[in-house]
Amino acid sequence: MENTPPPAPIDPPPDADPSASPDSISVPPPTSTARTSADLDHEQVSVKMLLSNNVSGLLIGKSGNTVTALQNQSSTRIKMSQPGSHFPGTNHRVCLITGHVAGVRTVVNFVLGLHPGRKMMLVLPSTVVGYVLGRGGAAAQEESLPTLAELHSCAVTVSDPAPGYRSERAVHIEGDGVSEAACTILERMAGRPREAEYYNMSTCYRKHEYEGGRGQQHQHQHQH
């Protein structure tokens, strides 16, 4: 039987300590796969804001000039509910903003600048509310995310779903960190695109069209 030559010794890295044993050589940790804010800036996202009639008018501007310029600047699509058409249980109009995270963030910050205080009202899909706000909901069981109140100086209140509209929840956020909270919400929604998808991708909330269930809502959307 032929003798098998022993394996050639493996040279240590140039900067390794020659007296160190193989077990004591440090191995760099694996590169993190977590997505950064810059990565998420290019992801598509939609979010609904609730606006008073006054703020809605300021956003739209004379002959729609303000909202048109804002859409062009941010490369987003902004859709407002009709005057007198409010989100159920409120007297606020619905503003649906769609685009890349960076562009939607620009629109949200512009709208926040129109408010007479550090506050905002959003409408979020019920399937993502717990994950977006932190430490709650089925999706958040995978990642124990800090709450918005822990990350930013703000108070968060989630309204009960209105009868017939359980797929969405109104969220009230108020405090010095409301702008930063909005950024966190958009990034978390972009990171969970399936859960963050609105079933009702419109600004229409007519009670008789939605109380009948998902089938009637789906039919109405395809008619427009």
Buried (B, 14 or more C-beta within 10 A) or exposed (E): EEEEEEEEEEEEEEEEEEEEEEEEEEEEEEEEEEEEBEEBBEBEBBBBBBBBEEBBBBBBEEEEEBBEEBBEEBEBBBBBBEEEEBBBBBEBBBBBBBBBBBBBBBBBEBBBEBBEEBBBBBBBBBBBBBBBBBBBBEBBEEEEBEBBBEBBEBBBEBBEBBEBBEBBBBBBBBBEBBBBBBBBBBBBBBBBEEBBBBEBEBBBBEEEBBEEEEEEBEEBBEEE
